[in-house]
């Protein structure tokens, strides 16, 4: 990465010779991305951590006709009622 200061842009380049690809970002956009990256990374970690519990909930919900609450140990970042409604619209 290098900065083209007269234009206030950052140029990200990946690849080797003929396969080289570049992305031009304004420095303001780069600052924004560097700000939200830890937030997105944290959210992804929470969802990855909850995946096993969500799969168990989905498998137990498939045959159910009414909503039932997830176990107390379930991840609090997942909206299980909304997930139940989505499952029912797909079936």
N, C-alpha and C positions, 0 to 999 in steps of 0.2 A: 504494500500500500504506500502510496506517496500522495502528497498534498500539492495541488496546483494552486498556489496562493493567489495569483491575480484574479482567479475566477471563484475563489473560495469553494472549491470542490475537492472531494477525496476520490481517488481512482483506485479501485480494488481490481487487481489483475490475477487471474488463475490460469494455469496451463503452461504448456511448453510450445514455443515457436508457433507453428501453424495452427495449433489448437488453443491458442491464447484467447481468453475471453475477459473483457473488462466491464466493470460496472462503475458508473459515475454517480456519486452522491454529493449533494450539497452538505457542507459541514454541519449545518443545522439539522439535517436529516440524520447524519451520522451520530450527532449528540443525542438525538431522540432515541435512536436504536440502541445506543449504549446505555441509555437510561432504562428502557423497558426490558432489555434482555434479561436481567436478573429476575424481574417479575414473571416473565414468561417461563423462564427456567424453573422457578419455584412452583408455578402452577402445574407445569408438566410433571414435575417430581411428585406432586400430590396426587395427580390423576393416575400416574403409573403405580404408585403405592396402593391406590384404591382398586386397581383393576381386578384382583382376585375376588374381593368382596362384591364388586359389581357383577362379575360373572356368576357368582353363586346366587345373587339376588335375581338376576335375569332368568337363570335356569329354574328357580323355584317359582317365579312369577308367570312363566309361560302358560301353565295350566290353570292359573287362578283367574277367577272372574271379578274378584273385588280386590281393592288395594289392601295390602298389609304392610305394616311398618317394618323397616329393616332391623336387624339385630342392633342392640345397643353398641356393639363394637364396630359398627359400620362407620365409614369415613363421613365426616360432617360436611365435606366439600361437594358431595354429590346430592343432587336434587332427586331423591328417589321417587317422589310422587310424580314428577314430570317424566322421569324415566319409565315409570309404570304406564303412564298415558301413551308415551311413544311406542312402547312394546305392544300395547293393545291396538293401536292404529295400524301396526304392521301385520298383525295376525288376523 
